[in-house]
Amino acid sequence: MAKRDYYDVLGVPRNASEQDLKSAFRRLAKDHHPDRNPGDQDAEQKFKELNEAYEVLKDPQKRAAYDRFGHAAFDGGMGGRGGGTGGGGPGFGPDFASSMSDIFDDLFGEFMGGRRGGGARPPGRERGSDLRYNMEITLDDAYAGKTAQIRVPTNVTCETCTGSGAKAGTKPVTCGTCGGAGKVRASQGFFTIERTCPTCQGRGETIADPCPACAGAGRVVKERTLSVNIPPGVEDGTRIRLSGEGEAGLRGGQAGDLYIFLSIKPHELFQRDGADVFCRVPIAMTTAALGGQIDVPTLDGTTSRVKVPEGTETGKQFRLKSKGMPMLRSTTTGDLYIQVDVETPKNLTRRQRELLEEFEKLSAKETSPASTGFFARIKDLFGGES
């Protein structure tokens, strides 16, 4: 299959600016990224096609070659593969990973340690990893909110060297190989290839005399106590972000974030569905038949009185408005639904049995219309006496 024109792949004109190319790629790559389309082979192929097109057009030299010779500039017909991996296109070697790092930081790095605000990260000061903490709370906590104390073991900035990684009285020096850039360039045919500096491993600095407390890392493992504010109305799976409370960055780099993932324990009485709450309440047969009033529990620790009408059956629901869960970041409150279960009498005394037998003899069809109608239909369908 013939390759599509790279400009058509990105949906931009041939005179598109570098910013136009970047914006188009970011938008399309986000839509077709495999993480957002699991199992979708078509999306995966489009994502690879977008990567290939952008890797060529973002580089002025490669773009000039493509504008003049088209795909032939990279398929071996022009005397080289343009830094490819041996296939029919530009390939995805180390140079591609390096040139694309800024795009993927913007697109997919915000949650798990990407750059913030598009600024350049200083060489050698890698951002710390984001951390996850699983916290289990009760439904009462979710209803009222709470402030919880948690203990988190993590990497923190070394106090001995204040994060520099160098022994007291010394400091890191600029890498002599890359001049502090963290990357080195080498010419490969028509193109210039940029790779991570092998001397400083991309940090831009070297430490001749590392700090003994952190072995030059600029951070040490320590358990910290943090305060977490849980607002009213949180749901199971709610994520709370504590900015800068994750792992400390290497050698003074920006700290990551801490994400608190909440799970809510099952409640003994209540079941939650969004902002609404449900409670099953058993009632006596006499209350269901004659009617009456019952006091039911609510989430705020008080009780509410519910009027049970005469002839109430199992499954009947009564709605208590605004007695459910508060909604997160809203003044709205859900409702509490009381569902009654009519309890059949057990352990009857002789007198109670006699009274029920007498009631059965006196009962007319109108007192149990559902059962009377059901058995009448059975008689009609199958014949015989009911």
C-alpha positions as CSV (number, residue, x, y, z in Angstrom):
1,M,0.0,0.0,0.0
2,A,1.3,3.4,-1.0
3,K,2.2,5.7,1.8
4,R,0.0,8.7,2.4
5,D,1.4,12.2,2.1
6,Y,2.8,13.3,5.5
7,Y,1.0,16.6,5.3
8,D,-2.3,14.8,4.6
9,V,-1.6,12.5,7.5
10,L,-1.4,15.5,9.9
11,G,-4.1,17.4,8.1
12,V,-2.0,20.6,7.5
13,P,-1.0,22.5,4.3
14,R,2.5,22.2,3.0
15,N,3.4,25.7,4.2
16,A,2.3,24.9,7.8
17,S,4.5,26.5,10.5
18,E,6.3,24.4,13.1
19,Q,3.7,25.4,15.7
20,D,0.9,24.3,13.3
21,L,2.6,20.9,12.9
22,K,3.0,20.4,16.6
23,S,-0.6,21.4,17.4
24,A,-2.0,19.1,14.7
25,F,0.1,16.2,15.9
26,R,-0.8,16.7,19.6
27,R,-4.5,16.7,18.8
28,L,-4.4,13.6,16.5
29,A,-2.0,11.6,18.6
30,K,-4.1,12.1,21.7
31,D,-7.2,10.8,19.8
32,H,-5.4,7.7,18.4
33,H,-3.1,6.8,21.3
34,P,-3.2,3.0,22.0
35,D,-3.9,3.7,25.7
36,R,-7.1,5.4,24.7
37,N,-8.0,2.8,22.1
38,P,-7.1,-0.6,23.6
39,G,-7.3,-3.4,21.1
40,D,-8.1,-1.1,18.2
41,Q,-5.6,-2.0,15.4
42,D,-6.8,0.8,13.2
43,A,-6.1,3.4,15.8
44,E,-2.7,1.9,16.5
45,Q,-1.8,2.0,12.8
46,K,-2.9,5.6,12.6
47,F,-0.8,6.5,15.7
48,K,2.3,5.0,14.1
49,E,1.5,6.9,10.9
50,L,1.2,10.1,12.8
51,N,4.5,9.5,14.6
52,E,6.3,8.8,11.3
53,A,4.9,11.9,9.6
54,Y,5.7,14.3,12.5
55,E,9.2,12.9,13.1
56,V,10.1,13.9,9.5
57,L,8.2,17.2,9.2
58,K,9.3,18.7,12.6
59,D,13.0,18.5,11.6
60,P,13.9,21.3,9.1
61,Q,16.5,19.1,7.3
62,K,14.2,16.1,7.0
63,R,11.3,18.3,5.9
64,A,13.4,20.0,3.2
65,A,14.4,16.5,1.9
66,Y,10.8,15.3,2.0
67,D,9.5,18.4,0.2
68,R,12.0,17.9,-2.6
69,F,12.0,14.1,-3.0
70,G,8.9,12.9,-1.1
71,H,9.1,9.4,0.5
72,A,12.0,8.5,-1.7
73,A,14.2,10.6,0.5
74,F,13.9,7.9,3.2
75,D,13.3,4.6,1.4
76,G,16.9,4.1,0.3
77,G,16.4,5.8,-3.1
78,M,18.3,8.9,-2.0
79,G,21.4,7.1,-0.6
80,G,20.3,6.7,3.0
81,R,17.4,5.9,5.3
82,G,17.4,9.2,7.2
83,G,18.2,7.7,10.6
84,G,15.6,4.9,10.2
85,T,15.6,1.4,11.5
86,G,15.8,-0.4,8.2
87,G,12.1,-0.2,7.3
88,G,10.3,1.8,4.7
89,G,10.1,5.0,6.8
90,P,12.0,7.2,9.2
91,G,12.0,4.6,11.9
92,F,11.7,4.9,15.7
93,G,15.3,4.8,16.9
94,P,16.9,6.7,19.9
95,D,16.8,9.9,17.9
96,F,13.1,9.7,17.5
97,A,12.5,9.0,21.2
98,S,14.6,12.1,22.0
99,S,12.9,14.4,19.5
100,M,9.4,13.3,20.6
101,S,9.9,13.5,24.4
102,D,8.6,17.1,24.6
103,I,5.3,16.1,22.8
104,F,4.7,13.0,25.0
105,D,5.4,15.0,28.1
106,D,2.7,17.5,27.1
107,L,0.2,14.8,26.1
108,F,0.6,12.0,28.5
109,G,3.0,13.0,31.2
110,E,0.9,15.2,33.5
111,F,-0.4,12.3,35.7
112,M,2.7,10.2,35.9
113,G,5.6,12.6,36.1
114,G,5.6,14.7,32.9
115,R,6.7,18.3,32.6
116,R,4.4,21.1,33.9
117,G,3.6,24.1,31.9
118,G,5.8,23.2,28.9
119,G,9.0,24.6,30.5
120,A,12.3,23.0,30.0
121,R,13.6,20.8,32.8
122,P,17.1,21.6,34.0
123,P,19.6,18.9,33.1
124,G,20.2,16.4,35.9
125,R,17.2,17.5,37.9
126,E,14.7,14.8,37.0
127,R,11.2,15.2,38.4
128,G,10.3,12.8,41.1
129,S,7.8,10.0,40.5
130,D,4.1,10.4,41.4
131,L,2.9,8.1,44.2
132,R,-0.3,6.3,44.9
133,Y,-1.9,5.8,48.3
134,N,-5.0,3.6,48.8
135,M,-7.2,4.8,51.6
136,E,-10.4,3.0,52.9
137,I,-13.0,5.2,54.5
138,T,-16.5,4.6,55.9
139,L,-19.8,5.8,54.3
140,D,-20.2,8.1,57.3
141,D,-16.8,9.6,56.5
142,A,-17.9,10.1,52.9
143,Y,-21.1,11.7,54.1
144,A,-19.6,14.2,56.6
145,G,-16.1,14.6,55.3
146,K,-13.0,14.3,57.5
147,T,-9.3,15.2,57.9
148,A,-7.2,12.1,58.0
149,Q,-3.5,11.6,58.9
150,I,-1.5,9.2,56.7
151,R,2.0,7.9,56.9
152,V,3.8,7.7,53.5
153,P,7.3,6.2,53.0
154,T,9.0,8.0,50.1
155,N,12.1,9.6,48.8
156,V,12.6,13.1,50.3
157,T,15.3,15.7,49.6
158,C,18.6,14.9,51.4
159,E,19.1,17.4,54.2
160,T,22.8,16.9,54.3
161,C,23.5,18.1,50.8
162,T,20.1,19.9,50.3
163,G,19.5,17.8,47.2
164,S,22.6,18.6,45.3
165,G,24.1,15.1,45.7
166,A,27.6,16.5,46.4
167,K,29.5,16.2,49.6
168,A,29.4,19.3,51.9
169,G,31.9,21.9,50.7
170,T,31.7,20.7,47.1
171,K,29.3,21.0,44.3
172,P,28.5,19.3,41.0
173,V,30.5,20.4,38.0
174,T,29.3,20.9,34.4
175,C,29.9,17.7,32.3
176,G,32.9,18.2,30.1
177,T,31.5,15.9,27.4
178,C,28.1,17.6,26.7
179,G,28.9,21.0,28.2
180,G,25.9,20.7,30.5
181,A,23.3,20.0,27.8
182,G,22.8,16.4,28.8
183,K,22.9,15.4,25.1
184,V,25.5,15.0,22.4
185,R,25.1,15.2,18.7
186,A,26.7,13.1,16.0
187,S,26.4,13.4,12.2
188,Q,25.0,10.4,10.4
189,G,24.9,11.0,6.7
190,F,22.4,13.7,5.8
191,F,21.1,14.1,9.3
192,T,22.3,15.1,12.8
193,I,21.5,12.5,15.5
194,E,21.1,13.7,19.1
195,R,21.6,11.2,22.0
196,T,21.8,11.1,25.7
197,C,25.3,12.0,27.0
198,P,27.1,8.8,27.9
199,T,29.2,10.5,30.6
200,C,26.6,12.2,32.7
201,Q,23.6,10.0,31.6
202,G,21.7,13.1,30.6
203,R,22.1,15.0,33.9
204,G,24.5,17.7,32.5
205,E,26.6,17.5,35.6
206,T,29.0,15.1,37.3
207,I,29.8,14.7,40.9
208,A,33.4,14.0,41.8
209,D,32.8,13.6,45.6
210,P,29.2,12.4,46.3
211,C,27.3,13.1,49.5
212,P,27.8,10.1,51.9
213,A,24.2,10.4,53.2
214,C,22.5,9.9,49.9
215,A,25.3,8.4,47.8
216,G,25.0,11.3,45.3
217,A,21.3,10.9,44.6
218,G,20.2,14.0,46.5
219,R,17.4,12.2,48.2
220,V,16.9,9.6,50.9
221,V,14.0,7.3,52.0
222,K,11.9,8.6,54.9
223,E,8.4,8.1,56.2
224,R,6.3,11.3,56.3
225,T,3.0,12.1,58.0
226,L,0.6,14.0,55.9
227,S,-2.8,15.5,56.5
228,V,-5.5,14.7,53.9
229,N,-8.8,16.6,53.7
230,I,-11.6,14.4,52.5
231,P,-14.6,16.6,51.4
232,P,-18.2,15.5,51.9
233,G,-19.8,13.6,49.1
234,V,-16.7,11.7,47.8
235,E,-17.5,8.5,45.9
236,D,-15.8,5.1,45.7
237,G,-12.7,5.6,43.4
238,T,-12.4,9.3,44.0
239,R,-8.8,10.6,43.5
240,I,-7.3,13.3,45.6
241,R,-4.1,15.0,44.4
242,L,-1.5,16.4,46.8
243,S,0.7,18.5,44.7
244,G,4.4,18.2,45.4
245,E,4.0,15.5,48.0
246,G,5.2,12.6,45.9
247,E,8.8,11.4,45.5
248,A,11.5,14.0,45.6
249,G,13.3,14.7,42.3
250,L,16.9,13.7,41.7
251,R,19.5,16.2,42.8
252,G,17.0,19.0,43.6
253,G,14.6,18.2,40.8
254,Q,10.8,19.0,41.2
255,A,8.9,16.6,43.5
256,G,6.2,14.4,42.1
257,D,2.6,14.4,43.3
258,L,0.8,12.1,45.7
259,Y,-2.5,10.7,44.6
260,I,-5.0,9.4,47.3
261,F,-7.4,6.8,45.9
262,L,-10.5,6.4,48.1
263,S,-12.5,3.2,48.6
264,I,-15.7,3.1,50.7
265,K,-16.4,0.2,53.0
266,P,-19.8,-1.4,52.7
267,H,-22.3,-0.1,55.3
268,E,-24.4,-2.3,57.5
269,L,-27.6,-0.5,56.8
270,F,-27.3,1.7,53.8
271,Q,-26.5,1.1,50.1
272,R,-25.4,4.0,48.0
273,D,-26.2,4.8,44.4
274,G,-24.5,8.1,43.5
275,A,-26.1,10.8,45.7
276,D,-29.1,8.6,46.6
277,V,-29.1,6.1,49.6
278,F,-31.3,3.0,50.0
279,C,-32.2,1.2,53.3
280,R,-34.3,-1.9,53.7
281,V,-36.5,-1.9,56.8
282,P,-38.5,-4.9,58.1
283,I,-42.0,-4.1,59.4
284,A,-44.5,-6.3,61.2
285,M,-47.3,-7.8,59.2
286,T,-49.8,-6.0,61.4
287,T,-48.2,-2.7,60.7
288,A,-48.3,-3.4,56.9
289,A,-51.9,-4.5,57.1
290,L,-53.3,-1.9,59.4
291,G,-51.0,1.0,58.7
292,G,-48.9,2.9,61.2
293,Q,-45.7,4.8,61.7
294,I,-42.0,3.7,61.9
295,D,-38.8,5.5,62.8
296,V,-36.0,4.9,60.3
297,P,-32.3,5.7,60.6
298,T,-30.6,8.4,58.5
299,L,-26.9,9.1,57.6
300,D,-26.7,12.1,60.0
301,G,-27.2,9.9,63.0
302,T,-30.8,10.9,63.7
303,T,-34.1,9.1,62.8
304,S,-37.0,10.2,60.6
305,R,-40.6,9.1,61.0
306,V,-42.3,7.4,58.0
307,K,-46.0,6.9,57.7
308,V,-46.9,3.4,56.5
309,P,-50.3,3.3,54.8
310,E,-52.8,0.5,55.2
311,G,-52.2,-2.5,53.0
312,T,-48.4,-1.9,52.4
313,E,-46.6,-4.7,50.6
314,T,-43.0,-5.9,50.6
315,G,-40.9,-3.8,48.3
316,K,-42.8,-0.6,48.8
317,Q,-40.5,2.4,48.7
318,F,-40.8,5.7,50.7
319,R,-38.7,8.7,49.6
320,L,-37.2,11.0,52.2
321,K,-36.1,14.1,50.2
322,S,-32.6,15.5,50.8
323,K,-31.7,12.8,53.3
324,G,-29.1,11.1,51.1
325,M,-25.5,11.9,50.3
326,P,-24.2,15.5,49.6
327,M,-22.9,15.9,46.1
328,L,-19.2,16.8,45.7
329,R,-18.6,20.5,45.0
330,S,-22.4,21.2,45.0
331,T,-25.1,22.3,47.4
332,T,-27.4,19.6,46.2
333,T,-28.1,16.5,48.4
334,G,-29.5,13.2,47.3
335,D,-32.5,11.4,48.7
336,L,-33.0,8.5,51.1
337,Y,-35.2,5.6,49.9
338,I,-36.8,3.3,52.5
339,Q,-37.8,-0.1,51.1
340,V,-40.0,-2.1,53.5
341,D,-39.9,-5.9,53.9
342,V,-43.1,-7.3,55.5
343,E,-42.1,-9.8,58.1
344,T,-44.1,-13.0,58.5
345,P,-44.9,-13.8,62.2
346,K,-43.0,-16.7,63.8
347,N,-43.1,-18.6,67.1
348,L,-46.9,-18.1,67.4
349,T,-48.7,-18.8,70.7
350,R,-51.8,-21.0,70.6
351,R,-54.0,-17.9,71.0
352,Q,-52.2,-16.1,68.1
353,R,-52.6,-19.1,65.9
354,E,-56.3,-19.4,66.7
355,L,-56.8,-15.7,65.9
356,L,-55.0,-16.1,62.5
357,E,-57.1,-19.2,61.7
358,E,-60.2,-17.3,62.5
359,F,-59.1,-14.4,60.4
360,E,-58.4,-16.8,57.5
361,K,-61.9,-18.2,57.7
362,L,-63.4,-14.7,57.7
363,S,-61.2,-13.4,54.9
364,A,-62.9,-12.4,51.7
365,K,-61.3,-12.4,48.2
366,E,-60.8,-8.6,48.5
367,T,-58.3,-9.0,51.3
368,S,-55.8,-10.9,49.2
369,P,-56.6,-10.0,45.6
370,A,-53.2,-10.9,44.1
371,S,-53.1,-14.5,45.4
372,T,-56.8,-15.1,44.8
373,G,-56.4,-13.9,41.2
374,F,-53.3,-16.0,40.6
375,F,-54.8,-19.3,41.7
376,A,-57.9,-18.5,39.8
377,R,-55.8,-18.2,36.6
378,I,-54.1,-21.5,37.5
379,K,-57.5,-23.2,37.7
380,D,-58.5,-21.8,34.3
381,L,-55.3,-22.9,32.7
382,F,-54.9,-26.4,34.0
383,G,-58.5,-27.2,35.2
384,G,-59.4,-28.9,38.5
385,E,-60.3,-27.5,41.8
386,S,-58.3,-24.7,43.3
